[in-house]
Amino acid sequence: MHDAIHDAVSVSWAREKIFLGQSLGEYVRGLVTPWNAVAALILAAGLPVIAYRFAFGLGAATNLSQTNPWGIWIGIDVLSGVALAAGGYTLASTVYLFGLKQYYPVLRAAVLTGFLGYFFVVVGLLVDLGRPWRIPYPVIYSYGVTSVMFLVAWHVFLYLTVQFLEFCPAIFEWLGWRTVRAWAARLTIGATVFGVILSTLHQSALGALFLMAPGKVHPLWYSPFIPVYFFVSSVVAGLAMVIVESALSHRIFRDQLEPGRHADLDRITLGLGKAAAVVLFTYFFLKLIGLADGDHWALLTTPLGGWFLVELVGFVLVPCFLFAHGARERRVRAVRVAAALAVAGIVVNRVNVSLVALNWNVAERYLPSWMEVMTTVTIVTLGILTFRWIVNRMPVLRDHPAYPALH
């Protein structure tokens, strides 16, 4: 009798929490959608490619070499991924430290995006490492305290833990663990302060990696200020990514929203756009200072100089003015276009620094193999699927009805 009751409770819990209140058959039939079909095709092609990489090594699956040891898995999966995951610390500090509670409706989605961003950065790093089983070495074995890589490894490990703690209240609300949820909520401010410190350090430390290669990075992208560039641009990336992600989430997960949230989102978008305009102009001004400091004006007339101007004007100055115009004239669509441009600009910058400008003067140029591209697409798809799975079940875009007073 006891076993029968236990089984019934387990089935009821799985049906409510996992299958969205549907039977297993109904849930499986609901998975047959065009988007899921595309995602299934990507995973069917990409997961065997990842398995092939681990089975036969980097040489068989990539176009990496001793001359070009870093490819798109570093430029896109790691450097761009870390920057675009900065919305977590940006919004957490805005709400919990600066007390701007009006941005709370997009906070949990930003923290979730940040957590998943860092998690899949680690996944991408595992794929990229020649000896992936040694990824825990900086944490438990080798303490190279003078190494920038050691600094980045510890910061990413700790910040991933911090972001999980920041998202724990949503998990415990979903599970109905009220007491544990209360304890997790008490840790929020401390975790946020620690997370901001870690983010400031490791965002800039990723830029500091390139300080060790002054002769290998093109002078237009190399600068003693590059750690500052990486940090300031990560703030822009965080703000822009929150705008893009919230716009997409409110369109795709419309059934999750409470009445009035769309109007809240417009106000939030305009506020974030105003902040992004200020930070992006600061970043543009800092880039000009670096250009003047190195006296590299003549290089702007070269082919790579033209590409540098495309990055600086097309992906920094243009979205900066769009942010300012949209925020001033209350044009939400202009702010969202600017955010999409800024997100693209962050990817362009990180790829430029790590691939285009690195080893710019060597004869052997790097182009990614189709397996590298497929792996990146697969990791991004897994991130999107995980985000959707969580948002459909946990109180991310909506408040849990049992915890209205706790927000």
KASULZI-V386512 format. One record per backbone hydrogen bond with DSSP energy under -0.5 kcal/mol. NH is the residue of the N-H (numbers start at 1). CO is the residue of the C=O. E is the energy in kcal/mol with one decimal. If there is no record, write none. Layout:
# KASULZI-V386512
nh = <NH | NH>
co = <CO | CO>
e = <E | E>
This chain:
# KASULZI-V386512
nh = <5 | 6 | 7 | 8 | 9 | 10 | 11 | 12 | 13 | 14 | 15 | 16 | 17 | 18 | 19 | 21 | 22 | 22 | 27 | 28 | 29 | 30 | 31 | 31 | 32 | 33 | 37 | 38 | 39 | 40 | 41 | 42 | 43 | 44 | 45 | 46 | 47 | 49 | 50 | 51 | 52 | 53 | 54 | 55 | 56 | 57 | 61 | 62 | 65 | 74 | 75 | 76 | 77 | 78 | 79 | 80 | 81 | 82 | 83 | 84 | 85 | 86 | 87 | 88 | 90 | 91 | 92 | 93 | 94 | 95 | 96 | 97 | 97 | 98 | 100 | 101 | 103 | 104 | 106 | 107 | 108 | 110 | 111 | 112 | 113 | 114 | 115 | 116 | 117 | 118 | 119 | 120 | 121 | 122 | 123 | 124 | 125 | 126 | 127 | 128 | 129 | 132 | 134 | 135 | 137 | 139 | 140 | 141 | 142 | 143 | 144 | 145 | 147 | 151 | 152 | 153 | 154 | 155 | 156 | 157 | 158 | 159 | 160 | 161 | 162 | 163 | 164 | 165 | 166 | 167 | 168 | 170 | 171 | 172 | 173 | 174 | 175 | 176 | 177 | 178 | 181 | 182 | 183 | 184 | 185 | 186 | 187 | 187 | 188 | 191 | 192 | 193 | 194 | 195 | 196 | 197 | 198 | 199 | 200 | 201 | 202 | 203 | 204 | 205 | 206 | 207 | 208 | 209 | 210 | 211 | 212 | 212 | 213 | 216 | 217 | 218 | 221 | 222 | 226 | 228 | 229 | 230 | 231 | 232 | 233 | 234 | 235 | 236 | 237 | 238 | 239 | 240 | 241 | 242 | 243 | 244 | 245 | 246 | 247 | 248 | 249 | 250 | 251 | 252 | 253 | 254 | 256 | 257 | 261 | 264 | 265 | 266 | 267 | 268 | 269 | 270 | 271 | 272 | 273 | 274 | 275 | 276 | 277 | 278 | 279 | 280 | 281 | 282 | 283 | 284 | 285 | 286 | 287 | 288 | 289 | 290 | 291 | 292 | 293 | 294 | 295 | 295 | 296 | 299 | 300 | 301 | 302 | 306 | 307 | 308 | 309 | 310 | 311 | 312 | 313 | 314 | 314 | 315 | 315 | 317 | 318 | 320 | 321 | 322 | 323 | 324 | 325 | 326 | 327 | 328 | 329 | 330 | 331 | 332 | 335 | 336 | 337 | 338 | 339 | 340 | 341 | 342 | 343 | 344 | 345 | 346 | 347 | 348 | 349 | 350 | 351 | 352 | 353 | 354 | 355 | 356 | 357 | 359 | 360 | 360 | 362 | 365 | 373 | 374 | 375 | 376 | 377 | 378 | 379 | 380 | 381 | 382 | 383 | 384 | 385 | 386 | 387 | 388 | 389 | 390 | 391 | 392 | 393 | 394 | 396 | 403 | 404 | 406 | 407>
co = <1 | 2 | 3 | 4 | 5 | 6 | 7 | 8 | 9 | 10 | 11 | 12 | 13 | 14 | 14 | 15 | 15 | 19 | 23 | 24 | 25 | 26 | 27 | 28 | 29 | 31 | 33 | 34 | 35 | 36 | 37 | 38 | 39 | 40 | 41 | 42 | 43 | 45 | 46 | 47 | 48 | 49 | 50 | 51 | 52 | 53 | 57 | 58 | 68 | 71 | 71 | 72 | 72 | 73 | 74 | 75 | 76 | 78 | 79 | 80 | 81 | 83 | 84 | 85 | 86 | 87 | 88 | 89 | 90 | 91 | 92 | 92 | 93 | 93 | 94 | 99 | 100 | 101 | 103 | 104 | 104 | 106 | 107 | 108 | 109 | 110 | 111 | 112 | 113 | 114 | 115 | 116 | 117 | 118 | 119 | 120 | 121 | 122 | 123 | 124 | 125 | 129 | 131 | 132 | 134 | 136 | 136 | 137 | 137 | 141 | 142 | 143 | 144 | 147 | 148 | 149 | 150 | 151 | 152 | 153 | 154 | 155 | 156 | 157 | 158 | 159 | 160 | 161 | 162 | 163 | 164 | 167 | 167 | 168 | 169 | 170 | 171 | 172 | 172 | 176 | 177 | 178 | 179 | 180 | 181 | 182 | 183 | 184 | 185 | 187 | 188 | 189 | 190 | 191 | 192 | 193 | 194 | 195 | 196 | 197 | 198 | 199 | 200 | 201 | 202 | 203 | 204 | 205 | 207 | 208 | 208 | 209 | 210 | 213 | 213 | 357 | 218 | 218 | 223 | 225 | 225 | 226 | 227 | 228 | 229 | 230 | 231 | 232 | 233 | 234 | 235 | 236 | 237 | 238 | 239 | 240 | 241 | 242 | 243 | 244 | 245 | 246 | 247 | 248 | 249 | 251 | 253 | 254 | 258 | 260 | 261 | 262 | 263 | 264 | 265 | 266 | 267 | 268 | 269 | 270 | 271 | 272 | 273 | 274 | 275 | 276 | 277 | 278 | 279 | 280 | 281 | 282 | 283 | 284 | 285 | 286 | 287 | 288 | 289 | 290 | 291 | 292 | 291 | 296 | 297 | 298 | 299 | 302 | 303 | 304 | 305 | 306 | 307 | 308 | 309 | 309 | 310 | 310 | 311 | 312 | 313 | 316 | 317 | 318 | 319 | 320 | 321 | 322 | 323 | 324 | 325 | 326 | 326 | 330 | 331 | 332 | 333 | 334 | 335 | 336 | 337 | 338 | 339 | 340 | 341 | 342 | 343 | 344 | 345 | 346 | 347 | 348 | 349 | 350 | 351 | 351 | 352 | 216 | 216 | 357 | 359 | 363 | 369 | 370 | 371 | 372 | 373 | 374 | 375 | 376 | 377 | 378 | 379 | 380 | 381 | 382 | 383 | 384 | 385 | 386 | 387 | 388 | 390 | 390 | 394 | 400 | 401 | 403 | 404>
e = <-2.1 | -2.4 | -2.6 | -2.2 | -2.4 | -2.3 | -2.5 | -2.4 | -2.6 | -2.5 | -2.4 | -2.1 | -3.1 | -1.8 | -2.2 | -3.2 | -0.5 | -1.6 | -2.6 | -2.5 | -2.3 | -1.8 | -0.7 | -1.0 | -1.3 | -1.6 | -2.1 | -2.2 | -2.7 | -2.6 | -2.0 | -2.3 | -2.6 | -2.6 | -1.7 | -3.2 | -2.3 | -0.9 | -2.3 | -2.4 | -2.5 | -2.3 | -2.0 | -2.1 | -2.7 | -1.9 | -1.0 | -2.2 | -1.6 | -1.1 | -2.5 | -2.6 | -1.5 | -0.7 | -3.2 | -0.9 | -1.3 | -2.8 | -1.6 | -2.8 | -1.1 | -1.6 | -0.6 | -1.3 | -2.1 | -2.6 | -2.2 | -2.0 | -1.6 | -2.5 | -2.7 | -0.7 | -1.0 | -2.1 | -2.3 | -1.7 | -1.8 | -2.0 | -1.2 | -1.9 | -0.7 | -1.7 | -2.8 | -2.8 | -2.6 | -2.5 | -2.9 | -2.8 | -2.4 | -2.5 | -2.5 | -2.7 | -1.4 | -2.0 | -1.6 | -2.5 | -2.4 | -2.4 | -1.8 | -1.8 | -2.3 | -0.6 | -2.2 | -1.7 | -1.7 | -1.2 | -2.1 | -2.6 | -2.3 | -0.6 | -0.9 | -1.6 | -2.4 | -1.8 | -2.7 | -2.7 | -2.3 | -2.4 | -2.8 | -2.2 | -2.7 | -3.0 | -2.3 | -1.4 | -2.3 | -2.8 | -1.7 | -2.1 | -2.4 | -1.5 | -1.1 | -1.0 | -1.3 | -2.9 | -2.1 | -2.0 | -2.0 | -1.1 | -2.3 | -1.3 | -2.3 | -2.0 | -1.7 | -2.4 | -2.3 | -1.4 | -0.9 | -0.7 | -1.2 | -2.8 | -2.4 | -2.5 | -2.3 | -2.5 | -2.6 | -2.0 | -2.4 | -2.7 | -2.5 | -1.8 | -3.1 | -2.4 | -1.1 | -2.1 | -1.8 | -0.9 | -1.9 | -1.1 | -1.5 | -1.2 | -0.5 | -0.9 | -1.5 | -1.1 | -1.6 | -1.3 | -1.6 | -2.2 | -1.8 | -0.7 | -2.3 | -2.4 | -1.9 | -2.8 | -2.5 | -1.3 | -1.4 | -1.6 | -2.7 | -2.6 | -2.4 | -3.0 | -2.7 | -2.0 | -1.8 | -2.5 | -3.2 | -2.6 | -1.9 | -2.3 | -2.9 | -2.5 | -0.9 | -3.0 | -3.1 | -0.7 | -2.0 | -1.2 | -1.9 | -1.7 | -2.5 | -1.8 | -1.8 | -2.6 | -2.9 | -2.1 | -2.1 | -2.7 | -2.3 | -2.0 | -1.9 | -2.7 | -2.1 | -1.6 | -2.4 | -2.8 | -2.0 | -2.0 | -2.4 | -2.4 | -2.6 | -2.4 | -2.2 | -1.8 | -2.0 | -2.3 | -2.1 | -2.5 | -2.9 | -1.9 | -0.6 | -0.5 | -1.8 | -1.1 | -1.6 | -1.4 | -1.6 | -2.1 | -1.6 | -2.3 | -2.1 | -1.8 | -2.2 | -2.7 | -3.2 | -0.7 | -1.4 | -0.7 | -1.2 | -2.0 | -2.7 | -1.6 | -2.3 | -2.3 | -2.9 | -2.2 | -3.0 | -2.9 | -2.6 | -2.3 | -2.8 | -0.7 | -2.4 | -0.8 | -1.6 | -2.1 | -2.4 | -2.4 | -2.2 | -2.2 | -2.3 | -2.5 | -2.6 | -2.3 | -2.4 | -2.0 | -1.7 | -2.5 | -2.7 | -2.6 | -2.5 | -2.7 | -2.7 | -2.3 | -2.4 | -1.7 | -4.1 | -2.4 | -0.9 | -1.3 | -1.4 | -1.0 | -2.0 | -2.6 | -2.3 | -2.1 | -2.4 | -2.2 | -2.4 | -2.3 | -2.3 | -2.5 | -1.9 | -2.2 | -2.6 | -2.2 | -2.3 | -2.5 | -2.4 | -2.2 | -2.6 | -2.2 | -1.3 | -3.3 | -1.9 | -2.1 | -0.6 | -0.7 | -0.9>
